[in-house]
Amino acid sequence: MLQMKTLAMEIEDSLGEAIERLDQPGIQRTYWDQNEFVLLEGFIPQTVVEPCLFEVEQVQSEVHRNYVPGRKQGGSVSYYVIREKAPAILALYRSPTLRTFLSRLVEAPLKLCPEDDPHSCALYYYTKPGDHIGFHYDTSYYKGKRYTVLIGLVERSEHCRLVARVRKHGEAEEIRETRIPMDPGTVVLFNGDKLWHAVTPLGKDEERVVLTFQYVTNQEIGPFKKMFSNLKDAFAYFGPSALLRRPTAHKTSSRRHTLPQSDVLTDHPTLQFIAGAGGASHDRDS
């Protein structure tokens, strides 16, 4: 426990110093001019990136490969695994310093996602030729806004790029299409409902790993949308077995974040059925 507290304090100190060096008013103007999207190259300090890279290797055995024809292909590690095995990544996601900075940029008080949301903090591995994801919005199922933070950790690719179709605030037409290499420490922040984005296919002998954080303005979600989100996660991201080990949802606060004492099985019959069926036909390594 003491080691984790020390790690969290070191991350806080490094982030605080990095934020002080930024042109925060300029970044905020860019964010709003680009319809709630901004790129921060090299923002996360190397002292924070290094322990995260170590954990990327540590949890690699937990990667769940997924394949949705015409939509996406790649590997994912959910928040449940990160919470148990990646303390540096967890501390970065929960960082009050980072969340305060982001809240100022988006002009909204950002909250952590509930503990039972596997997307709240996740790793995405692009490790096989053709790994990609098609154009989409990070649609919020919550009763408020959802903001996405992408952090580059491994970028050994000339082909695999984040493609962002940026619009000018208040206008329908795109102003440009931006292809972004997610180098270690590079951060992209955007309102999930506003940025049309994709990841282009990985080439041969290439590798890309990106860390994703989700923050919300309201932690509440309706039962129908929660069910739909669970099914999507089971088939397209983390597998049904991961969702069956999810913790009971509870609200978090900015002052105190306690881990649930135990994981419980979801009582949703659909998820129990697909877990029993195995779900192998929906995942394919290629």
N, C-alpha and C positions, 0 to 999 in steps of 0.2 A: 504493500500500500504506500509506504514512504517513497519507494522508487517511482511509482506512478505519479505521486504528487510532485516530486522533483522534476520529472519529465514534463509534466504539464506546466510547471512554473518556467522551465527553460523555453518551452514553446511560446508561452505568453510573452516573455522578455524579447525573444527574437522577432515575433510578430509586431510587438509595439515599436521596436526600432525600425522595422521595415515600413510601417505605416507612417511614421514620422517623416520619412524621407520622400513620401509621395506628394504630388500636387493634388491634394484632395478636391479642392474646388474645380480644377480643370477636369479631373476624372469624372466628377459628378455631372458637369456640363456635357461631357461626351456621352455618358450613360443615357441621359435624357434626350440628347439630340439624336441618338441612334435607337430610339424607341425601346429604351430599357435594355441595353446591351453594351458591354464594355470589355475590352481585352487589356489585361495587365501582365505584360511580359516580365518574367523573372521576379514576380512579386514575392512568392514564398521563399524565404532564405534557405540556403544550402544546409544550414544546421538543422532545419526542420525537414527538408526533403530527404536527407540521408537516413534517419530512422524510419521514415515511411517506406523508402526503397527496401530496407531490410525486411520490413513486414510484408511487402509485396511478394518477396521470395518465401517468407515463412508460411503464408496462407495459400500458396499456389496449389497445394494438394486439395484445397477446398473449392477450386474453380468449377463452376457448373457450366458445361458447354450447352449452348442453345442454338437452335436453327429454326427460323420462320421463313418459309419460301417467299422470295420476293420482298422480304422485309428486313431481316437482320440475321446475323451470324456472329458468334463470338463467345466469350466466357465471362462469367459474373461471379462475384463474391458479395454476399449480402451483409447488411448491417449486423445481423445476428453473429456471424463469424467474426467480423471486425470487433464487435464489442467484447468477445471472449479472447481474441488472439492478437489484436493489433492496438496496443495502448497508445502509441504515438498518433496514429491516424484518428483514433477516438478522441484524444485530447485536442487535436486540431479541429475536428468537427465541432466539439463542444466549447471551443475557446471563446470566452466572453469578449476578449479583445477583438477577435476576428468578427464576431457577430455584431458588436457595437459599430465597427467600421462599416460593415455591409449595410446595417440598418440606416446609417447616416446617408449612404449613397442612394439607397432606394426610397428613402424617406418613409419608412414603415418599420415598426418594431418587429424584428424577425424572431421567430420561436423555433426551437428544435422540433422535429417531427415526433409524433408519439413513438414509444418504444417498440410497437409492433409493426412499424413501417420498414420493410427491408430495404427500401430505396433511400432512406434518410441519409445513409452514408454507405457507399458501395464502391467496389473496384470493378473496372471493366477491362478485360484482357483481350487484346487483338493479337493473336499469336499464330494463326494459320492463314495461308493465302486465301483471300476472299472475305475475311472477316470484315464486317461493315454494319451500318445501320442506315436505313432509308430516311427520307425527309419526314420530319414529324415535329410537333410541339410537345413540350413537357406539360401536358394538360394537368391542371390542378383538380383533384377530386375533393379537395378540402373546401370548407365554407369560407375560404378566403383566397389570397394569392399564394402561389408557390414559386420560389426563386431557386434557380439552379446555379451551383458553383462547380465548374470543372477545373481540376488541377492536374497539370501534366506531371507524370512521374517517370515514365520510360517512353522515349521517342527515338526509335531506331527504324525509321521508315521514310521513304521518299514519296510514297503513294498514299498512305493513309492520313487523311486530313479532316479536321472538323470544318465543315462547310456551313457558313452562316449567311443567310440571305437577309441582309440588314435593310431596314426601312427607316426613313426619317420620321421623327415623332409627329404624329398627327396626319401622316400621309399614307395612302394605300400602296403606292408604287415603291418598288425596291430601289435603293440608291446604289447598291453594289452587292456582289457576292464575294465573300471573303473566305479564303482557304487558309486555315490556321494550323501550323505545326505546334503540338502541345509539348513543348520542351519542358524539362524538369523545372518546376517552380512557376510556370506560366499559369495564369488564372483567367478564366472567362466567367463573367457574371451576367445573368439575364433573367428576365421575367419569363417563366416557363410557357405562359399562354401567348407570348408575343413573338418569339424567335422561331422561324422555320429553319430547321437545321438538320444536318446529316453527317455521317462519317463515311468517307470513300473507302473502297476495298483495299485491304492490306496486300502488299506484294510478297513475292517469295523471299524467304530468309529475312523477313522483317518482324518487328515486334513493337507493340504500343500498349501502354498501360495508363489508364486515366482514372483518377479518383473523383467521385461525384458526391457533392453535398446537396441536400435539399433542406430549405428553410421555408416556413409558412407563417402567415399572419394570423391564422386561426387553426387550431389543432382538431377542430370538430369535422367529422365526415359522416354523411348519411349512410344508412345500412345498405342501400342498393349500390351506391358508388363504392362502398367498401368491399362488397362482394365481387363487383366487377374488377376492382383493383387486385384482389386476391387471386382471381382466376388468371388475370393477365400475368401476374408475377409467377404463378405456378407453371404456366405453359411457355412463357417467353423469356424469363429471366433466371430465376433461382431454383426452380424445380419444386414439385409438391412436397417433397420430404422436408425441405427447408421451412416451408410455411407451417407444417405440422409441428414444428418445434418453436414456433414464434412465442414470445412472451405475452402476457396479458397487457393490454394497452393501459397506460396511465400517463397523466399529464406531467410534463417536466417544467421546471422553473429555471430562470436565469441564475438563481443563487445556489440551488442545490439540485444535483442530478444523482439520484440513487438508482442502482441497478436492481431489477426485480430479483427476489430470492430464488425463484425457480421458473423454468419454462413450463408452459402448459400446452396441451394439444388443443387446437382449434376445434370447436364443436360444429363447424359448418359441414353438412353432409356431403356437399359437392366436393370439397377438398379432401375429405376422407375417402371418397370414392376414387378420385384420380390418383391419390397416393397409393391406394391399394392396387390400382391398375398399372402402376409403375411409371407411366408417362414417358417411357423410353422412345416412343414413336415420334414425340414432339421435339426431341433433341438429337442433333446429329453432328459428329465431328467430321470435318472435311478438310 
